[in-house]
Amino acid sequence: MIGKFFHTPRAKRFHITTRYYDAEKEELRDREDRIKAELGLNEKKEWNSNHRANIRGTFRQNMGGFSKSAEDARRRSNTRLIFFVMILALAVYLFFKF
């Protein structure tokens, strides 16, 4: 039991071997891509005209007043922290005063 008290376990290693890897298929795909690039037959993928490039924050904007912003949450957290510090300071003052 004493020996186990000071024992620190080693980190477990993470290793996954790929199960479905076909080397021939990979070589064939690379070769086809290389030949298409040499012949100039690269397929260009075009985006739909309805696609919006920047969608960051659109959910929050669409929700209107229902979503809480990070600034409001941070302000409430700071207010709570100041409140708890004041209560702790009062408790310490009363403990040492009396």
QUITAKA-V222887 format. One record per backbone hydrogen bond with DSSP energy under -1.0 kcal/mol. NH is the residue of the N-H (numbers start at 1). CO is the residue of the C=O. Records with the same first field share a line. If there is no record, write none. Layout:
# QUITAKA-V222887
NH->CO ; CO
This chain:
# QUITAKA-V222887
5->1
26->22
27->23
28->24
29->25
30->26
31->27
32->28
33->29
34->30
35->31
36->32
37->33
38->34
39->35
41->36
51->48
58->55
61->57
62->58
63->59
66->63
73->69
74->70
75->71
76->72
77->73
78->74
79->75
80->76
81->77
82->78
83->79
84->80
85->81
86->82
87->83
88->84
89->85
90->86
91->87
92->88
93->89
94->90
95->91
96->92
97->93
98->94
